Amino acid sequence: MKQKRVLYNGKEYIVLFKYSSGYWEVRDATKERYFKAELVHHSQLKEYTKEGIPTLSVT
């Protein structure tokens, strides 16, 4: 299954869950063994591209 990746505070994150309230649960994509889930509003996230260049906000 392909994981959705987003940029948050300049770092790559993986989306774990999307809540109907507009908040998304994400984790740092660079930490494979240990990670802390963070709850952020989707308006604070940017679309991730392979080049790592942020594009428009995600929905």
PDB file of N, CA, C and O in Angstrom:
ATOM      1  N   MET A   1       0.836  -1.176   0.000  1.00  0.00           N
ATOM      2  CA  MET A   1       0.000   0.000   0.000  1.00  0.00           C
ATOM      3  C   MET A   1       0.891   1.253   0.000  1.00  0.00           C
ATOM      4  O   MET A   1       1.824   1.369   0.795  1.00  0.00           O
ATOM      5  N   LYS A   2       0.586   2.166  -0.892  1.00  0.00           N
ATOM      6  CA  LYS A   2       1.379   3.397  -0.986  1.00  0.00           C
ATOM      7  C   LYS A   2       0.986   4.352   0.136  1.00  0.00           C
ATOM      8  O   LYS A   2      -0.197   4.586   0.385  1.00  0.00           O
ATOM      9  N   GLN A   3       1.980   4.889   0.796  1.00  0.00           N
ATOM     10  CA  GLN A   3       1.742   5.819   1.893  1.00  0.00           C
ATOM     11  C   GLN A   3       1.745   7.246   1.368  1.00  0.00           C
ATOM     12  O   GLN A   3       2.599   7.621   0.565  1.00  0.00           O
ATOM     13  N   LYS A   4       0.789   8.033   1.827  1.00  0.00           N
ATOM     14  CA  LYS A   4       0.731   9.446   1.443  1.00  0.00           C
ATOM     15  C   LYS A   4       1.781  10.192   2.243  1.00  0.00           C
ATOM     16  O   LYS A   4       1.859  10.056   3.464  1.00  0.00           O
ATOM     17  N   ARG A   5       2.583  10.976   1.551  1.00  0.00           N
ATOM     18  CA  ARG A   5       3.631  11.766   2.192  1.00  0.00           C
ATOM     19  C   ARG A   5       3.328  13.235   2.037  1.00  0.00           C
ATOM     20  O   ARG A   5       2.841  13.681   0.998  1.00  0.00           O
ATOM     21  N   VAL A   6       3.623  13.983   3.087  1.00  0.00           N
ATOM     22  CA  VAL A   6       3.384  15.423   3.103  1.00  0.00           C
ATOM     23  C   VAL A   6       4.589  16.114   3.741  1.00  0.00           C
ATOM     24  O   VAL A   6       5.419  15.470   4.383  1.00  0.00           O
ATOM     25  N   LEU A   7       4.672  17.420   3.558  1.00  0.00           N
ATOM     26  CA  LEU A   7       5.710  18.212   4.209  1.00  0.00           C
ATOM     27  C   LEU A   7       5.074  19.012   5.334  1.00  0.00           C
ATOM     28  O   LEU A   7       4.021  19.627   5.166  1.00  0.00           O
ATOM     29  N   TYR A   8       5.736  18.990   6.480  1.00  0.00           N
ATOM     30  CA  TYR A   8       5.289  19.745   7.649  1.00  0.00           C
ATOM     31  C   TYR A   8       6.535  20.295   8.325  1.00  0.00           C
ATOM     32  O   TYR A   8       7.438  19.534   8.673  1.00  0.00           O
ATOM     33  N   ASN A   9       6.594  21.601   8.512  1.00  0.00           N
ATOM     34  CA  ASN A   9       7.773  22.263   9.101  1.00  0.00           C
ATOM     35  C   ASN A   9       9.052  21.902   8.360  1.00  0.00           C
ATOM     36  O   ASN A   9      10.111  21.762   8.971  1.00  0.00           O
ATOM     37  N   GLY A  10       8.950  21.750   7.041  1.00  0.00           N
ATOM     38  CA  GLY A  10      10.127  21.475   6.225  1.00  0.00           C
ATOM     39  C   GLY A  10      10.623  20.045   6.257  1.00  0.00           C
ATOM     40  O   GLY A  10      11.671  19.749   5.683  1.00  0.00           O
ATOM     41  N   LYS A  11       9.892  19.138   6.920  1.00  0.00           N
ATOM     42  CA  LYS A  11      10.300  17.744   7.003  1.00  0.00           C
ATOM     43  C   LYS A  11       9.232  16.858   6.377  1.00  0.00           C
ATOM     44  O   LYS A  11       8.055  17.216   6.329  1.00  0.00           O
ATOM     45  N   GLU A  12       9.662  15.702   5.902  1.00  0.00           N
ATOM     46  CA  GLU A  12       8.764  14.745   5.270  1.00  0.00           C
ATOM     47  C   GLU A  12       8.043  13.911   6.332  1.00  0.00           C
ATOM     48  O   GLU A  12       8.669  13.364   7.240  1.00  0.00           O
ATOM     49  N   TYR A  13       6.728  13.826   6.202  1.00  0.00           N
ATOM     50  CA  TYR A  13       5.909  13.052   7.124  1.00  0.00           C
ATOM     51  C   TYR A  13       5.024  12.081   6.359  1.00  0.00           C
ATOM     52  O   TYR A  13       4.706  12.312   5.193  1.00  0.00           O
ATOM     53  N   ILE A  14       4.629  11.003   7.009  1.00  0.00           N
ATOM     54  CA  ILE A  14       3.707  10.019   6.456  1.00  0.00           C
ATOM     55  C   ILE A  14       2.364  10.185   7.144  1.00  0.00           C
ATOM     56  O   ILE A  14       2.298  10.282   8.369  1.00  0.00           O
ATOM     57  N   VAL A  15       1.291  10.218   6.359  1.00  0.00           N
ATOM     58  CA  VAL A  15      -0.056  10.369   6.910  1.00  0.00           C
ATOM     59  C   VAL A  15      -0.512   9.012   7.455  1.00  0.00           C
ATOM     60  O   VAL A  15      -0.497   8.011   6.739  1.00  0.00           O
ATOM     61  N   LEU A  16      -0.915   8.991   8.723  1.00  0.00           N
ATOM     62  CA  LEU A  16      -1.411   7.773   9.346  1.00  0.00           C
ATOM     63  C   LEU A  16      -2.933   7.708   9.315  1.00  0.00           C
ATOM     64  O   LEU A  16      -3.511   6.647   9.079  1.00  0.00           O
ATOM     65  N   PHE A  17      -3.576   8.840   9.552  1.00  0.00           N
ATOM     66  CA  PHE A  17      -5.040   8.862   9.625  1.00  0.00           C
ATOM     67  C   PHE A  17      -5.545  10.277   9.383  1.00  0.00           C
ATOM     68  O   PHE A  17      -4.905  11.252   9.778  1.00  0.00           O
ATOM     69  N   LYS A  18      -6.703  10.379   8.730  1.00  0.00           N
ATOM     70  CA  LYS A  18      -7.332  11.680   8.491  1.00  0.00           C
ATOM     71  C   LYS A  18      -8.656  11.711   9.255  1.00  0.00           C
ATOM     72  O   LYS A  18      -9.522  10.863   9.039  1.00  0.00           O
ATOM     73  N   TYR A  19      -8.807  12.679  10.135  1.00  0.00           N
ATOM     74  CA  TYR A  19     -10.040  12.827  10.914  1.00  0.00           C
ATOM     75  C   TYR A  19     -10.997  13.774  10.192  1.00  0.00           C
ATOM     76  O   TYR A  19     -10.562  14.653   9.448  1.00  0.00           O
ATOM     77  N   SER A  20     -12.289  13.595  10.413  1.00  0.00           N
ATOM     78  CA  SER A  20     -13.297  14.427   9.758  1.00  0.00           C
ATOM     79  C   SER A  20     -13.228  15.887  10.212  1.00  0.00           C
ATOM     80  O   SER A  20     -13.759  16.767   9.535  1.00  0.00           O
ATOM     81  N   SER A  21     -12.595  16.147  11.324  1.00  0.00           N
ATOM     82  CA  SER A  21     -12.458  17.514  11.838  1.00  0.00           C
ATOM     83  C   SER A  21     -11.434  18.335  11.051  1.00  0.00           C
ATOM     84  O   SER A  21     -11.320  19.543  11.255  1.00  0.00           O
ATOM     85  N   GLY A  22     -10.688  17.683  10.152  1.00  0.00           N
ATOM     86  CA  GLY A  22      -9.667  18.384   9.378  1.00  0.00           C
ATOM     87  C   GLY A  22      -8.268  18.160   9.924  1.00  0.00           C
ATOM     88  O   GLY A  22      -7.291  18.616   9.329  1.00  0.00           O
ATOM     89  N   TYR A  23      -8.158  17.465  11.046  1.00  0.00           N
ATOM     90  CA  TYR A  23      -6.843  17.161  11.608  1.00  0.00           C
ATOM     91  C   TYR A  23      -6.354  15.832  11.054  1.00  0.00           C
ATOM     92  O   TYR A  23      -7.127  14.893  10.863  1.00  0.00           O
ATOM     93  N   TRP A  24      -5.068  15.777  10.806  1.00  0.00           N
ATOM     94  CA  TRP A  24      -4.443  14.562  10.292  1.00  0.00           C
ATOM     95  C   TRP A  24      -3.402  14.084  11.290  1.00  0.00           C
ATOM     96  O   TRP A  24      -2.703  14.888  11.906  1.00  0.00           O
ATOM     97  N   GLU A  25      -3.304  12.773  11.443  1.00  0.00           N
ATOM     98  CA  GLU A  25      -2.296  12.154  12.282  1.00  0.00           C
ATOM     99  C   GLU A  25      -1.125  11.795  11.368  1.00  0.00           C
ATOM    100  O   GLU A  25      -1.292  11.053  10.400  1.00  0.00           O
ATOM    101  N   VAL A  26       0.054  12.321  11.677  1.00  0.00           N
ATOM    102  CA  VAL A  26       1.227  12.101  10.829  1.00  0.00           C
ATOM    103  C   VAL A  26       2.409  11.662  11.685  1.00  0.00           C
ATOM    104  O   VAL A  26       2.427  11.858  12.900  1.00  0.00           O
ATOM    105  N   ARG A  27       3.403  11.060  11.017  1.00  0.00           N
ATOM    106  CA  ARG A  27       4.644  10.688  11.703  1.00  0.00           C
ATOM    107  C   ARG A  27       5.819  11.038  10.824  1.00  0.00           C
ATOM    108  O   ARG A  27       5.697  11.076   9.600  1.00  0.00           O
ATOM    109  N   ASP A  28       6.954  11.296  11.438  1.00  0.00           N
ATOM    110  CA  ASP A  28       8.188  11.642  10.734  1.00  0.00           C
ATOM    111  C   ASP A  28       8.610  10.457   9.866  1.00  0.00           C
ATOM    112  O   ASP A  28       8.771   9.346  10.371  1.00  0.00           O
ATOM    113  N   ALA A  29       8.788  10.684   8.580  1.00  0.00           N
ATOM    114  CA  ALA A  29       9.124   9.614   7.645  1.00  0.00           C
ATOM    115  C   ALA A  29      10.565   9.133   7.785  1.00  0.00           C
ATOM    116  O   ALA A  29      10.898   8.055   7.291  1.00  0.00           O
ATOM    117  N   THR A  30      11.421   9.899   8.441  1.00  0.00           N
ATOM    118  CA  THR A  30      12.828   9.509   8.555  1.00  0.00           C
ATOM    119  C   THR A  30      13.086   8.545   9.710  1.00  0.00           C
ATOM    120  O   THR A  30      14.145   7.922   9.772  1.00  0.00           O
ATOM    121  N   LYS A  31      12.146   8.423  10.604  1.00  0.00           N
ATOM    122  CA  LYS A  31      12.319   7.538  11.759  1.00  0.00           C
ATOM    123  C   LYS A  31      11.496   6.267  11.545  1.00  0.00           C
ATOM    124  O   LYS A  31      10.272   6.285  11.670  1.00  0.00           O
ATOM    125  N   GLU A  32      12.180   5.160  11.219  1.00  0.00           N
ATOM    126  CA  GLU A  32      11.473   3.923  10.907  1.00  0.00           C
ATOM    127  C   GLU A  32      11.181   3.075  12.144  1.00  0.00           C
ATOM    128  O   GLU A  32      10.116   2.464  12.232  1.00  0.00           O
ATOM    129  N   ARG A  33      12.091   3.031  13.082  1.00  0.00           N
ATOM    130  CA  ARG A  33      11.900   2.166  14.250  1.00  0.00           C
ATOM    131  C   ARG A  33      11.109   2.847  15.359  1.00  0.00           C
ATOM    132  O   ARG A  33      10.249   2.225  15.984  1.00  0.00           O
ATOM    133  N   TYR A  34      11.389   4.090  15.598  1.00  0.00           N
ATOM    134  CA  TYR A  34      10.720   4.817  16.670  1.00  0.00           C
ATOM    135  C   TYR A  34      10.092   6.058  16.078  1.00  0.00           C
ATOM    136  O   TYR A  34      10.746   6.822  15.369  1.00  0.00           O
ATOM    137  N   PHE A  35       8.838   6.250  16.369  1.00  0.00           N
ATOM    138  CA  PHE A  35       8.222   7.476  15.898  1.00  0.00           C
ATOM    139  C   PHE A  35       7.139   7.928  16.857  1.00  0.00           C
ATOM    140  O   PHE A  35       6.571   7.145  17.618  1.00  0.00           O
ATOM    141  N   LYS A  36       6.882   9.200  16.789  1.00  0.00           N
ATOM    142  CA  LYS A  36       5.847   9.826  17.597  1.00  0.00           C
ATOM    143  C   LYS A  36       4.820  10.381  16.625  1.00  0.00           C
ATOM    144  O   LYS A  36       5.159  11.138  15.715  1.00  0.00           O
ATOM    145  N   ALA A  37       3.566  10.003  16.822  1.00  0.00           N
ATOM    146  CA  ALA A  37       2.505  10.532  15.965  1.00  0.00           C
ATOM    147  C   ALA A  37       2.196  11.960  16.399  1.00  0.00           C
ATOM    148  O   ALA A  37       2.184  12.276  17.589  1.00  0.00           O
ATOM    149  N   GLU A  38       1.946  12.812  15.417  1.00  0.00           N
ATOM    150  CA  GLU A  38       1.587  14.199  15.690  1.00  0.00           C
ATOM    151  C   GLU A  38       0.243  14.488  15.044  1.00  0.00           C
ATOM    152  O   GLU A  38      -0.055  13.988  13.959  1.00  0.00           O
ATOM    153  N   LEU A  39      -0.559  15.287  15.710  1.00  0.00           N
ATOM    154  CA  LEU A  39      -1.858  15.679  15.201  1.00  0.00           C
ATOM    155  C   LEU A  39      -1.762  17.113  14.703  1.00  0.00           C
ATOM    156  O   LEU A  39      -1.532  18.030  15.491  1.00  0.00           O
ATOM    157  N   VAL A  40      -1.939  17.313  13.398  1.00  0.00           N
ATOM    158  CA  VAL A  40      -1.826  18.647  12.811  1.00  0.00           C
ATOM    159  C   VAL A  40      -3.009  18.900  11.886  1.00  0.00           C
ATOM    160  O   VAL A  40      -3.571  17.968  11.311  1.00  0.00           O
ATOM    161  N   HIS A  41      -3.378  20.164  11.750  1.00  0.00           N
ATOM    162  CA  HIS A  41      -4.475  20.513  10.840  1.00  0.00           C
ATOM    163  C   HIS A  41      -3.945  20.453   9.408  1.00  0.00           C
ATOM    164  O   HIS A  41      -2.821  20.867   9.128  1.00  0.00           O
ATOM    165  N   HIS A  42      -4.777  19.930   8.514  1.00  0.00           N
ATOM    166  CA  HIS A  42      -4.308  19.725   7.138  1.00  0.00           C
ATOM    167  C   HIS A  42      -3.896  21.022   6.448  1.00  0.00           C
ATOM    168  O   HIS A  42      -3.150  20.980   5.470  1.00  0.00           O
ATOM    169  N   SER A  43      -4.362  22.171   6.930  1.00  0.00           N
ATOM    170  CA  SER A  43      -3.974  23.448   6.326  1.00  0.00           C
ATOM    171  C   SER A  43      -2.498  23.776   6.581  1.00  0.00           C
ATOM    172  O   SER A  43      -1.932  24.634   5.903  1.00  0.00           O
ATOM    173  N   GLN A  44      -1.873  23.102   7.550  1.00  0.00           N
ATOM    174  CA  GLN A  44      -0.459  23.320   7.857  1.00  0.00           C
ATOM    175  C   GLN A  44       0.460  22.415   7.039  1.00  0.00           C
ATOM    176  O   GLN A  44       1.682  22.546   7.109  1.00  0.00           O
ATOM    177  N   LEU A  45      -0.124  21.496   6.264  1.00  0.00           N
ATOM    178  CA  LEU A  45       0.653  20.527   5.504  1.00  0.00           C
ATOM    179  C   LEU A  45       0.784  20.961   4.054  1.00  0.00           C
ATOM    180  O   LEU A  45      -0.083  21.649   3.515  1.00  0.00           O
ATOM    181  N   LYS A  46       1.865  20.554   3.442  1.00  0.00           N
ATOM    182  CA  LYS A  46       2.082  20.815   2.024  1.00  0.00           C
ATOM    183  C   LYS A  46       2.256  19.479   1.310  1.00  0.00           C
ATOM    184  O   LYS A  46       2.732  18.506   1.893  1.00  0.00           O
ATOM    185  N   GLU A  47       1.865  19.449   0.043  1.00  0.00           N
ATOM    186  CA  GLU A  47       2.009  18.247  -0.768  1.00  0.00           C
ATOM    187  C   GLU A  47       3.487  17.916  -0.923  1.00  0.00           C
ATOM    188  O   GLU A  47       4.306  18.812  -1.125  1.00  0.00           O
ATOM    189  N   TYR A  48       3.829  16.649  -0.831  1.00  0.00           N
ATOM    190  CA  TYR A  48       5.221  16.217  -0.982  1.00  0.00           C
ATOM    191  C   TYR A  48       5.452  15.756  -2.414  1.00  0.00           C
ATOM    192  O   TYR A  48       4.638  15.024  -2.976  1.00  0.00           O
ATOM    193  N   THR A  49       6.558  16.184  -2.997  1.00  0.00           N
ATOM    194  CA  THR A  49       6.968  15.700  -4.314  1.00  0.00           C
ATOM    195  C   THR A  49       8.309  15.011  -4.161  1.00  0.00           C
ATOM    196  O   THR A  49       9.008  15.228  -3.171  1.00  0.00           O
ATOM    197  N   LYS A  50       8.675  14.188  -5.122  1.00  0.00           N
ATOM    198  CA  LYS A  50       9.942  13.464  -5.044  1.00  0.00           C
ATOM    199  C   LYS A  50      11.128  14.404  -4.947  1.00  0.00           C
ATOM    200  O   LYS A  50      12.155  14.056  -4.363  1.00  0.00           O
ATOM    201  N   GLU A  51      10.995  15.591  -5.513  1.00  0.00           N
ATOM    202  CA  GLU A  51      12.073  16.565  -5.452  1.00  0.00           C
ATOM    203  C   GLU A  51      12.119  17.244  -4.089  1.00  0.00           C
ATOM    204  O   GLU A  51      13.077  17.952  -3.776  1.00  0.00           O
ATOM    205  N   GLY A  52      11.083  17.030  -3.277  1.00  0.00           N
ATOM    206  CA  GLY A  52      11.034  17.645  -1.955  1.00  0.00           C
ATOM    207  C   GLY A  52      10.624  19.097  -2.002  1.00  0.00           C
ATOM    208  O   GLY A  52      10.762  19.824  -1.019  1.00  0.00           O
ATOM    209  N   ILE A  53      10.114  19.523  -3.160  1.00  0.00           N
ATOM    210  CA  ILE A  53       9.690  20.913  -3.308  1.00  0.00           C
ATOM    211  C   ILE A  53       8.231  21.033  -2.888  1.00  0.00           C
ATOM    212  O   ILE A  53       7.380  20.356  -3.465  1.00  0.00           O
ATOM    213  N   PRO A  54       7.917  21.857  -1.921  1.00  0.00           N
ATOM    214  CA  PRO A  54       6.521  21.963  -1.496  1.00  0.00           C
ATOM    215  C   PRO A  54       5.654  22.582  -2.575  1.00  0.00           C
ATOM    216  O   PRO A  54       6.068  23.507  -3.274  1.00  0.00           O
ATOM    217  N   THR A  55       4.448  22.058  -2.696  1.00  0.00           N
ATOM    218  CA  THR A  55       3.492  22.624  -3.624  1.00  0.00           C
ATOM    219  C   THR A  55       2.330  23.172  -2.809  1.00  0.00           C
ATOM    220  O   THR A  55       2.522  23.544  -1.651  1.00  0.00           O
ATOM    221  N   LEU A  56       1.161  23.230  -3.364  1.00  0.00           N
ATOM    222  CA  LEU A  56       0.008  23.757  -2.658  1.00  0.00           C
ATOM    223  C   LEU A  56      -0.330  22.942  -1.428  1.00  0.00           C
ATOM    224  O   LEU A  56       0.112  21.802  -1.287  1.00  0.00           O
ATOM    225  N   SER A  57      -1.110  23.523  -0.545  1.00  0.00           N
ATOM    226  CA  SER A  57      -1.577  22.811   0.640  1.00  0.00           C
ATOM    227  C   SER A  57      -2.393  21.606   0.220  1.00  0.00           C
ATOM    228  O   SER A  57      -3.040  21.625  -0.827  1.00  0.00           O
ATOM    229  N   VAL A  58      -2.367  20.564   1.021  1.00  0.00           N
ATOM    230  CA  VAL A  58      -3.118  19.344   0.722  1.00  0.00           C
ATOM    231  C   VAL A  58      -4.534  19.459   1.228  1.00  0.00           C
ATOM    232  O   VAL A  58      -4.829  20.264   2.111  1.00  0.00           O
ATOM    233  N   THR A  59      -5.406  18.652   0.666  1.00  0.00           N
ATOM    234  CA  THR A  59      -6.795  18.605   1.130  1.00  0.00           C
ATOM    235  C   THR A  59      -7.209  17.185   1.366  1.00  0.00           C
ATOM    236  O   THR A  59      -8.348  16.933   1.761  1.00  0.00           O
TER     237      THR A  59
END
